Amino acid sequence: MSGLTPDRLSLNTATLREQWNLAQCIEGCARHGFGGIAPWRDKLQEMGVSQAARAIRDAGLRVSGLCRGGWFTASGAVDQAVIDDNRRAVDEALEIGAECLVMVVGGLPTASRDLPAAWKLVEEGLARTLDYGRETGMKIAIEPLHPMYAGDRACVNTMRQALDICDRLGPGIGCAVDVYHVWWDHELAGQIARAGKDRVMAFHICDWLVPTRDLLTDRGMMGDGVIDIPYLRGLVEAEGFDGLNEVEIFSALDWWTRDPDEVMQTIIERARTVC
C-alpha cells in the first residue's frame, strides 16, 4: 500500500494543542499542504465559531470532524443541559462544515459501578442528539475508546458495541475509527466490514507505544509503536472510505514539547513512509 500525501491528511488540533491556537493550526495546515483540519470545541470557541469557519474556508481546508460531543453519563441522567450542549455541538459542526460530529460518550456515572445503566444513558443521549442531527443533516460518529477508558471517558469500547447501537438507532449515525483505541480488537476486520462505507465516518491515526508511560497523554507518532496502520487503513478503504486520515496525537512528554512545524513535517514524512 502506498503512503499518504499531505493532501490526504487532516490535523486533529489535539496534536498541537499546547503549541498553537486554532488560527495557527489553520494557517499551519494550509502552509504544509494538509487537506483538512479537525478542531476541538474548546479551541473553536476560543477563536469564535464564525471566525474559524471563515478562516477554514479561506484556507481551502476540509473539516474531517469536530471533537467532541457526548459525555452523557456523568450525573447519572441525560439532563437537558447535556442535550443542549450536544445540540450546540451539532450547530458548531454545521457552521464549520464538519463531515461528522465525533462522540465521546462518557464513562460510569459518578460513584457508580453499574455499566448497563451507563450504556442505557449513552443510547438515550445519542438518540436525542441524533434526532437533531437528522433535522440539520449532521452525521453523528460514535468513537469507541480503548477499554482502559470505560470508567471515566467512554463505556463504548468496541466497534461491535458501537455498531449495535447504530443498528438500533438507524440512519445518520456511525463510527469514528481511531486506531489507538481499536487496533487490539480481534473482531475489528469483520466489524469494519459490517460498518461499510456509510458508517465509517472518520479514521484517526497515531501509534501505541510500548511501554506507554501515561494512559491518556502518551500516544505515539505513526511508526513509533506497534499498530499496523497500513493494514487498518486498508480495511476502511476496502469498504469505500475515502475521507481524510486524521492525525490525533496526545503527547505531553514528547510531541507537545516540540516545535510545531517540526511536528507537522514529521507527520508528513511518517504518513508517506509508514502509513
N, C-alpha and C positions, 0 to 999 in steps of 0.2 A: 504494500500500500504506500502510495506517495505521501510525502509530508504535506503540511498545511502552509499556505502562503498567508501573509498578514491580512489580506482582504477577507479571509475566511475565519478570522479571529474576532472575538468580542472581549473587551476588558470589563470584567466584573470589578467595580470600583473598590471592593474589599481588598483587592490585591495591592492597592496603593493608598489605602485609607489613611495611613499615618504620614504620607508624604505630600499628597495632592488633594486639593478640594475638587469638586465636580467640574468646575470650569477648567481647571488644569488637566483633569483626566480627559475631557472632551478635546481640548487642544492637543494633548499628547497622542490620543488615538488617531486624530487626523494627521498629525505630523509623522507618525510612524506607519501610517498606511493601514491601520486596522479597519475592518469592515463595520464594526459596531461597538456598542458600549452597553453595560447593564448597571444602572445606578442602584445604590441602596437609598432607601427613603430618607434617612437622616441627612445624607449629603444632598439629595434632591430638594428637600425642604429648606435646607440651609441656603442653597443657591436661589431658590424660588422656582416653582414648577414651570411657570410660563417662560421665564427667562431661560431655564435649562432646555425646554422644548425647542425654543428658537435657536439656541446655540447648537443643539444636536442636529437640527435640520440644516442649519447653515454649514455645518461641518460635513454633511453628507453621510452621516452615520445611521445605521440601523440600530434599533434597541432590542437586543435579544431577550430581554426580560427586565422586570422591575422586582427587586428584592426589598421587602417581602411583605406579604400578608400572612394571616393565620393567627397563631397564639390564642387559640380558642379555649384553653383548658384551665388557666391559672387559678381562677376564682371558684372553679367547680360548677360554673354555669356559663352558658353562652349569653352574656348580658348584652343589652342594647349598645353599650359603649364599644364593645368589641366589634359588633356588626357595623356600627357607624364608622369605626376606623378602617375596617376592611372595605367598606363602600368608598371611603376616601382613597384607599389604595387603588381600587379599580379606576376611579376618576383620574388619579395621577398617572396610572399606566396608560390610560387612553390619551391623555394630553401629550405625553411624550412619545406616543406611537409605539409602545412596547408590544412585542409579539405575544407576551403572556405575563400574567402576574404570578410570581412564584410564591408558594405557600409553605411556610414552616409552621406546622400545625399546633405545636405545643406538646408538652410532656404531661407528667402527672400533675393533677391539681395540688396546691399547697397542702402538705401534711397527709396526702392520700397515698395508698398503695393499690388502688382499685383501677387497674388498667382497662378492664371492659368499660367502666364508667367514662374514662378518658376517651376511649375510642368513640363512644356514643356522642360525647361533646364535640369531638372533631368532625364527625359526619354531619351533625346538626349545623355546626358553623359553616362547613363547606357548602352544604345545601343552600343555606340562606345567602351566602356570598355568591354562589353560582347563579341563583335567581337574578341577582343584579348584573352579574357578568353577562348572562344571556340577553338581558334587556339592552345592554350597551355594546355588546359584541366583543367583550374582552375574554380571552381564554384564561382559564384557571389551571395552574400546573402544581400538583402536589409534589413536593420534593421529599422522597423518603430519605431519612437520615440514618446514619450508622446506629446500630442498637445501643452503643455507649451513650447516646443522647436521649434514650427513651424516657428517662426520668425527668429531664429538665427542659428539653427542647422540642422533641418530636417523637410521639409514640407510634408514628407510622414509619416503619423501618425497612420494608422491602418493597420491591416493585409489585410482587403479588398482592400484598396488603393494599397498596395504593390503587392498583387496578381493580381489586374487588370493590373498593369504594366508588371508583369511576363507573363500574358496571351498574351499581345500584343508583347512581345519581344521573347517569345519562349523558347526552351530548354537552360539549363545551368544557369538559374537564379532562385533564390528562396528567402527565408526569414530566417533571424536570429530572433528567438522569444525570446525577453528579457522580463521576467515577470514584471520588473519595469515599462516598457513602455506600456504594453498591458493588464494588469490584469483587468482593469476597463471596458473593451470593451464588451458590451452585445452581440456582434456578434462573439466573439472570438472562441467559440467552433465550430461553423459552418465554420469559415474561416480556422481554423487549419485542419478540415476535408477536406475542399476544397484544401488546400495545398498538403495534402498527404505526403507520405514518401519522395518522390523525392524533394519536395520544402520546407520542414522543414530542413534547413541545419545546424542550430545551436540552442541551447537552453541555455539561460543565466538566472542565478538565483541570487537573493538578496531579499530585502524586502522594502516595502513602510512604512515609519514611519509616525505616526500621533501624534503630528504635525511634519511636515517636516520643518526644520529650514533653509535649503538652497535648491533651486530647482535643483542644479547640484551636489553638494558635500555633501549630507546628506542622502545617501541610507543606509538602514539598513542591518544588518546581518540577515540571514534567521531565522525566528521565532520571531524577534523583532517588526514586523509590522503586516499589515493586509492582506497580499497576501496569498491565499490558494495555496501554492506551490505544494503539492501533487496532488491536482485537476488538475492544469495546466500541471504538468509533466505527469499525466495520459492521458491528451488529446493528447500530442505529441506522447507518447509511443503507444497509441491506433492506431495511423496512421503508426506505424512501426519505429519511430525514435529510433535509438539505439546508438546515439552519446554520447559524454561526457556532463555532466552537468557543464557548465562553470560559475564559481563564479566571478561576476564583481561588486565590491562594491566601490563606490566613497564616502569617508567618512572623510572629513577634520577635523571634530570635534570629531571623535571617533577612528575608526579603523586605520586611518593613523597615529595616535599618539601612537599606542601600539607596544609592542614587536612583531616582525613579526612571530616568532614561536608560540606565544600565539594566533595570528590571525589564523594561519594555524590549530592549534589544535581546536580552536573554530569552524572553518569551518567544520572540520571532525565531531565534536560532533553534530553540528546542522544538518549536512547532514544526519547523522544517525538517529536523533530523530524527526526532523520536516519537512524533505523534502520527 
